[in-house]
Amino acid sequence: MAMDAREIESMIKAKLPDAKVTIEDLRGDGDHYAAEVVSAAFKGKSRVQQHQIVYEALQGNMGTQLHALALQTSAPED
């Protein structure tokens, strides 16, 4: 069962309420997405740590309901 883009965004925002989340369905199949997440919570964190926070927000759905997620993360620019 595939995940809806709104569901992915909702899960990320539940973990990172200040996040600006942009999601694109890359193939139109609900299985391959690209996401850009900008959050102050990422400030001072490595790219790996930022991605771990997003994957944690997805509550184990990565690799099951969500097959592929091309992820770009950053802290907001001041």
C-alpha positions in Angstrom: 0.0 0.0 0.0 1.5 3.3 -1.1 1.6 6.5 1.0 -0.1 9.8 0.0 2.0 12.9 -0.2 -0.3 14.7 2.3 0.3 11.8 4.8 4.1 12.1 4.4 3.9 15.9 4.9 1.6 15.4 7.9 4.0 13.0 9.6 7.0 15.2 9.0 5.2 18.3 10.4 4.1 16.3 13.4 7.8 15.8 14.3 8.9 19.2 13.0 6.0 21.7 13.4 8.0 24.6 11.9 9.0 22.7 8.8 8.4 23.9 5.3 7.8 20.7 3.4 7.6 20.3 -0.4 6.7 16.9 -1.8 6.7 15.7 -5.4 5.4 12.4 -6.6 8.2 11.5 -9.1 6.4 8.8 -11.0 2.8 9.4 -10.2 2.6 6.0 -8.5 2.5 7.1 -4.9 5.7 5.1 -4.2 8.5 7.3 -5.4 8.7 10.8 -3.9 11.1 13.7 -3.6 10.9 15.9 -0.5 12.5 19.1 0.5 12.3 19.8 4.2 13.5 23.1 5.8 13.4 23.3 9.6 15.2 25.2 12.3 15.6 21.9 14.1 18.3 21.0 11.5 20.5 24.0 12.5 24.0 22.7 13.5 23.2 19.1 12.5 24.9 17.1 9.8 23.1 16.1 6.7 22.9 12.5 8.0 21.4 13.7 11.3 18.9 15.8 9.4 17.8 12.8 7.3 17.6 10.6 10.4 15.2 13.1 11.9 12.9 12.9 8.8 13.1 9.1 8.6 12.2 8.9 12.3 9.2 11.1 11.6 8.0 8.6 9.0 7.7 6.0 11.8 9.1 3.0 10.1 7.2 3.4 6.8 10.3 4.0 4.8 11.0 0.8 2.9 7.5 -0.6 3.5 4.6 1.7 2.5 7.1 4.3 1.2 9.4 2.7 -1.3 11.7 5.6 -2.3 12.2 9.2 -1.0 14.8 11.5 -2.5 15.4 13.8 0.4 16.9 17.3 0.6 17.1 18.9 4.0 18.3 22.3 5.3 18.0 24.8 8.1 16.3 28.1 7.1 18.7 30.9 6.1 18.7 33.8 8.5 
